[in-house]
Amino acid sequence: MQCSFGDEKLSGSLCLMDCFPSSSDKKTLKRTVTSHLNPMDMKSSSSSPVLTDPAPINKSRLCIHSNLLAYPQSGASFSSGKHINIPRKKPGKLDDVRSNGWLDAMKSSSPPRKKHIKDFSIELASDETDIADYSWMLKYPSALNSFEQITNFAKKKKIAIFLDYDGTLSPIVDDPDQALMSSDMRSAVRNVAKYFPTAIISGRSRDKVGGDLVYELVGLTELYYAGSHGMDIVGPINKAVSNDHPNCIQSTDQQGEEVNLFQPAIEFIRMIDEVFRTLVENTKEIKGAKVEHHKFCASVHYRNVEEKNWPAIAQIVHDILKQYPRLKLTHGRKVLEVRPVIDWNKGKAVEFLLESLGLNNHDDVLPIYIGDDRTDEDAFKVLREGNKGYGILVSSTPKETNAFYSLRDPTEVMKFLNSLVRWKKLQEGGRSMNNRWSI
């Protein structure tokens, strides 16, 4: 069924205008509608929420920055094996973390549980909250409901799939060590990797660190892996592409295959080691706080910490960062992450992997990135600004994003991946794509 707002058309199982009986409601909704017939033509009007630090850069032949450090190697030095004792500040002296917006950012990463996006194909608008949800769904439509539109655009193109892990392939849980993929999701990812180049770009470490390992959690050899938010990448060796980046070396993976190992923050390993130990020592008295070592970044989880103690955690991280001017803070979903100040993020990791696969800057390639976190916004932004592909945000609550489409949870992600496999099988079998998809 199709309905029109002026020159724009929306397809779906229900015309949204029918949900609003009054003319005033229709006018309100109409003003929220943006272009949905072809989201690739949309222009981004919002900036990435991820903290960025632009740096002077020189491009290699891979078009990857060969000068990654945003600041000269100055500031606090770091020792080997010792942690810094940060004096605990009294609650009345937490002006630093309040004035710089850290606490607001921590609270914004924890939206109210009651506000969930409803299925607008079967629900009717009953109040302003519902109207806001429907407006958000119009701006970032479901990738399941828009599947035919996505695959129509993907015809005669080579799809490349990029996936976040936590909150995308596995549910968000109180204990990060228990964030495991289901057997059904594992099967879905394995099948996608058989038909499309597929990579997982996670904030977790790629190598074994404190029992936290992307490869062990996923356990699929068909994939490419990028840990530490793209600062630790194992990619394919493409002899047709010259890779002369100083931080990229040829190595072998666990199966003995030759791969490119790219670690743009390699010189920060000892510094992150020291910060990790300091964070563990200074948060040990805060009930529920958990510190993780991800090789090139350190994470402080406060999901299980009482909100009244959040300022204390923020102040500890703030005071440690003051000792390390070459490190910075980024916010995730109830997690504070300390990482190097380098011009590198998940968006750069996507570009690096596409280049390594020989797929960058090709009109016949359609990258699709699926993620749920603020750190995924850099990848969404790269795809949107370059009209390169589709970003799909996984979220059960409305939020601003650089993505084109949305999915509500890992269950919908699995449905989308399975649908891609079915579509590809039909493509290879030469069957008609005129049928509507039942997802």
N, C-alpha and C positions, 0 to 999 in steps of 0.2 A: 504494500500500500504506500502511496506517496502523497505528500501534502506540500504546499508551496507557501513560502513567505516572500512575496515579491518575486524576484528572479531566482530565489534559492529553493531547492527541493530537499526534502528529508525522506528517507526510506526507512521503514520499520514495520513492526506488527501492529502499531497503533499510532494514529495521528495525535500528537501531543496537544494540539489546539483543542481537540475534542474533550480534553480533560478539564478545561477551564471554561465554565459556562458563561461567565460575565465578560463583556467586551473589555473592561478595564484589565482583567487578568490576562486576556489575550494580548493586549497592547504591552503589558509588562513583560510577558514571556517573549514577545516578538523582538523587543529591544535587546534581549540577551542572546539572540541567535546569531551565530557567526557562520562562516562558510563551512558546509559539511559535505557538499557534493564531491569535492576533492580536497581533503585536508592538506595535500602536498602544496597547494597554492596559498595556504595560510601563512601569515608572517607572525613571528613571535613578538609579543608586546611586553612580555615579562622577562625579568632577568633571573638568572639562576640563583637560588637561595644559598648555594654553596659558596663559602668564602674563597676568593681567588686572589692570587698575588701575581700579576703580570710581571714578566721578566724579559730582559733583553735576550733575544734569541738569534741563533744562526741555524739555518735549515740544512740538513744533510740531503743526500739524494733520495732518501726515503720520505722527505718532507717532515721528518720528525726532528724536534728541537735537539740540537747537539749541545747547547749550553742551557742546562736545566736549572741551575741554581739562580734563584731570584735575588740573592744577596751575596756579597763577598763573604769569604770564610773568616768571619770575625765574630767577636762576641765571646760568650762564655765557653771555655774549653771543657772537656769532659774527661773524667778519670776512668780508670779501669776497676770495676768491681765494687765501687762505693756508691751509696745513695745519699741524696741531700736531705737533711732533716729540715722540713719546712715548719716553722712555728705555727701552731693552730691559732687562727684569729677568733676573737669573740664574735658572737652573732651581731653585735652592734657595730662591728667594723667591716661589714661586708659591702662597703660602698663600691669597690672595684667591680665585682661581678654584677652588681645591680646597674651601675652606670653604663657598662659596656653592653648591656642587653643579654648577657649569658642566661640569666634566670628566665627571661621572657622566651628565649629560644628553647630552653629546656622544657618549659611548660607547653610551648606550641608543638613540641614533638609528641605530646601526650593528649590528643584530642579527646573530648568526651565520648565514652563508649556508646551512649544512647543515640548519637547522630550517625546513622548508617544510611548509605545510599540504597534507596529502594529500587525495585524493578519497575521502571516506569511503563513497561509494556502491560502490566496488570494492575498497578496501583493508581488510584486517583488522587489528585492534589487536594489536600484538606486544610492546609495552613501555609503560612509563609515559609516555614522550614521545608515543606514538601516542594514548594515552588522553587526555592533556591536549589534543592537537590536536582530537580528536573532541569533547571537552567544549566547546572554544572554538567549533567549528562548530555545536554545538547552541545555544550562546548567541547567536552571530551567523551564522545560516544563510546559505547561498549564495543570492544574489538570483536566480540562474539556476534552482536547484532549487525556489525559492519563487516562481517567476514567476507561476504560476496564482493563488496566494494574493494576491500584490500586485495583479494585475489585477482579481481579484474585488473587492477593496476599492476599486479605482479606478473601478469602474463608475459611471456617471453623475457622475463628477468630472472636473474639468479638471486635467490633469497639467502641472506646470511643472518643467523640467529645469535643474539647476545642476551645472556640471562644473568640477573643477579641471583643470589642464593637465598639468604634469609628473608622471609616475608614474600618471596616470589616462588621459589621451588619448595620451600619448607615453611611451615607456619612460624610466626613469632611466638616464642615461648619464654617463660621466666628464666630458664637456665639455657644459655646459648649452646652448651654442650649437647643438649637434647634436641636441637633443631635439625632433625633428620628428615630426609625425603621419604615419602611413602614408596612402597614397591610399585604402585601404579604410576607415580610421578617419575620414578627412575626409568620405568619402561617407556613412558612418553618421551623423556629426554633422549633416551637411547635411540628411539625410532626417528626422532627429529634429526639427530646427528647422522643418521644413515643417509638422509636425503638432502640435508643442507649443512654447509659449514657452520659449526656451532661452537660457541665459547661461553664459559662462565666467568664473569668478572665480579669478584666478591671482595668485601672488606676483610674477609678472613685471610689467614696466611696460606700460601700455597705449599710451603714446606712444613715439616713437622715442628710445631712450636707449642709446647705445653699441651699436647694432645689435641690441638685444634688444627685441622687439615682439610682444605677444600677437597683435595683428591680423594682422601679416605672417606669423607662424607658422601661424595657423589659416586666414586668408584666406577666411573665409565672411561674406558680408554679411547673412545671415539671423539672425545672432546678436547678443546684447547682450554687451558686454565690461566687465569690472571688473578693473583691474590693481592692483598694489601691495596685495594682500590686501584689496581692496574699498575702498581709499582713493582710487580714480580710476575713477569709474563713468560709462559712457555708457548711459543708459536711455531708454525711450520717453517721449514727452510724452503724458500722459493728461489731457485737458481736464476730465474728470470728477473729477479729484483735484487739490486745491489744494496746490501745493508752494511754501511761503514760506520754505524753509530758506535762510539767508544764504550757504551754501556751494554752493547749487544754482543754476545759471544755464542759460538756454536757449542752445543752440549748434547747429552743423550738423556732421554726420559727413562722412566721405570721399565719400559718395555724394550729398551735398547735402541730406540729410534732416534735419529739425529733431529735436533730441534734448535731453534733460536731461543736463547735465554736472555731476556731483557730485564735489567734491574737498574733503572735510572737513579735510584736513591741508595746505591750500594754503600756509599761512604758514610751513611747515617746509621748503620747497623749498631755500632757500639754506643752511639748516643741514645738510640731508642732502647737498647738494653738497659742503660743506666736510668732512663726516665721510667721504664717499666718497674724496676726495682724500687725506685723512689715512690711511685704511685702506690704500689702494694704496701709499702711500709706506712705511708701516711693516710691510707684509707682503711687500714685493718680494724680500726675501732668503730667504723661506721657500718652498722648492721645492714646486710643486703648488698653492699657495694661489691662489685667484682671487676677485677682488672685483667685484661687479656693482652697477650703479646702476639702481634701479627707480623713480626719480622721487621717491617718498615713503618709500622705505626703501632701505637698502644691505645687501647680502648678502656674507658671506665664506664661500666654499665650501672645505671641507677634505677632500673626497672623495679627492683625489689627493695628499694630504699624509700623510707617514709619521706613525703614531700617536704616536711619541715627540716630534713637534713640535706636537701638538695643544695642550699647555699653553701654548706660546709664543703661538699664535694667540689662545687664550682670554684670555691676559693682555693682549695688545694691545687687543682689543676692550673688555675690562674697564676698562683705563686710559683709553681714549677716552671711554667712557660716563661716567666720573667727571667729565669736563669738560662734560658735557651732561645735566643733571638732567631735562630735558624729553624725553629719548630713553630707550628701554628695549631690552632684548634678548629675542628669542624664538628658540626652537630649531626647526629643520626637519630634513629628512633630510640629515645631514652638511653642514649650513649654519647659520651664525649670522647672524641678521638684526637689524639696528638699525632701529628705527622710532619714530615719535612716540608719546609717552604721551598718547593720546587714547582716549576711550571708543568705539572703533570696531574692527570686525574682520569676518571673512567672514560671521559670523552676522548682524551688523547690515546687511551688504551684501545678504544674501538678503531680509531684511525690507524694505529700501528698494526693491529691484527688484520684489518682490511688490506693494508699495504703488503703485509707479509703473505697474505693469501692471493695477492695480485688482483684484488677486487676494488681498490680505491680509485675514485674519480672515473668510474665507468657508468654510463647511462643505463646499462643493462643489469645493474646490480641494485637490489633492494635490501638494505640492512634493516632489521627489526630488533629493537632493544626493549626488553621487558624488565622493569625494576620497580621497587616500592619506596626507595629511600631518597633522602636529599642528595646523597652523593651520586645517585643515578641521574640527577638533573643535568650534570655536565654532558653526559652521553645524549640525553634527549635534546639538549641545546645544539650539539654538533649536528645531529641528524636534521633538526628543524631548520637551522640557519642555512645549511647548505642544500636544503631540499634533497637530502640524500636518502632518507628513509623514514620509518615510523618509530616513534617512541610510544610505549604503552605503559602507563602508570598503573601499578597494582595498589588500590586503595579502597577501603570501605567508607571513607569519609571524604567530602569535597575538599580539595586543596588546589592552590595554583600550581601549575606545572608547565614545563616545556614540551610535554608529551602531546601526541595527537589523539590517542585513544586511551581507554581505561579498561581495567578488569578489577573485580572486587576482591579477589583472594586467590590463593594458590590453586584452589579447585577449578576456578575459571581459567587460570593459566594452563592447567593440564588439559582442559577441554579445548582451548585454543591450539595448543601444540598438537593434540591428536587430530584436530580438524585440518591443520596444515599437512600432516602426513597423509590423510585421506585424499585431500585435494591433489597432492603431488602424485599419488598413485594413479588417480584418474587422469591427470595430465600425461603421465608416462604411458598410460593405457590407451590414450587417444579418445577417451570418452568426452562427450559434450559437457561444457561447463555452464549450460543454460539453466540447469536445475538449481533451485534454491537449496541452501544447505540447512539441514536439520542438526542442530548442535545440542 
